[in-house]
Amino acid sequence: MSINVSVTVNISNGEASFSYAPDGPYSVTETTDVVFTLSGCVPDLAFKNPLISYVPADASRDITPVLSNGNQTLTLSDTDADSETIGIQLVVQDTYGNTYASPDPKIINRGPP
């Protein structure tokens, strides 16, 4: 299964605002790829590796990030091994090397049946 999310980032006065379509949180009930794709960003941006946090803190680390398509696509492979909430901060970089982190969209794992 996969969830496709279009990400738009607007930067104004050194501040980034992130919007998602569809908006999160994203619920996962089986092994799932959550695919984030940059769309219509000015200036040109590229994904960097995301920051990932797990609640509870001792949950298994079952998210694997993969960058592709010239870092325009970030795929998070989630095995849904546990019931947990995963905070993801997407990180983008502009052509000058400045980086910006998103408020964290959430992935909610419902765990195996």
FENFENPE-V382440 format. One record per backbone hydrogen bond with DSSP energy under -0.5 kcal/mol. NH is the residue of the N-H (numbers start at 1). CO is the residue of the C=O. Records with the same first field share a line. If there is no record, write none. Layout:
BEGIN
NH: CO + CO
END
This chain:
BEGIN
3: 33
5: 3 + 35
6: 21
7: 37
8: 19
10: 17
11: 42
12: 15
15: 12
17: 10
19: 8
21: 6
25: 106
26: 106
27: 25
28: 108
32: 78
33: 1
34: 32 + 76
35: 3 + 33
36: 34 + 74
37: 5
38: 72
39: 7
42: 9
46: 93
47: 71
48: 91
51: 89
53: 87
55: 85
59: 56
62: 60
64: 77
66: 75
68: 73
72: 68 + 69
73: 68
74: 36
75: 66
76: 34 + 74
77: 64 + 75
78: 32 + 76
79: 62 + 77
84: 82 + 109
85: 55
86: 107
87: 53 + 85
88: 105
89: 51
90: 88
91: 48
92: 100
93: 46
94: 98
95: 44
97: 94
100: 92
102: 90
105: 88 + 103
107: 86
108: 26
109: 84 + 107
110: 28 + 108
111: 82
END
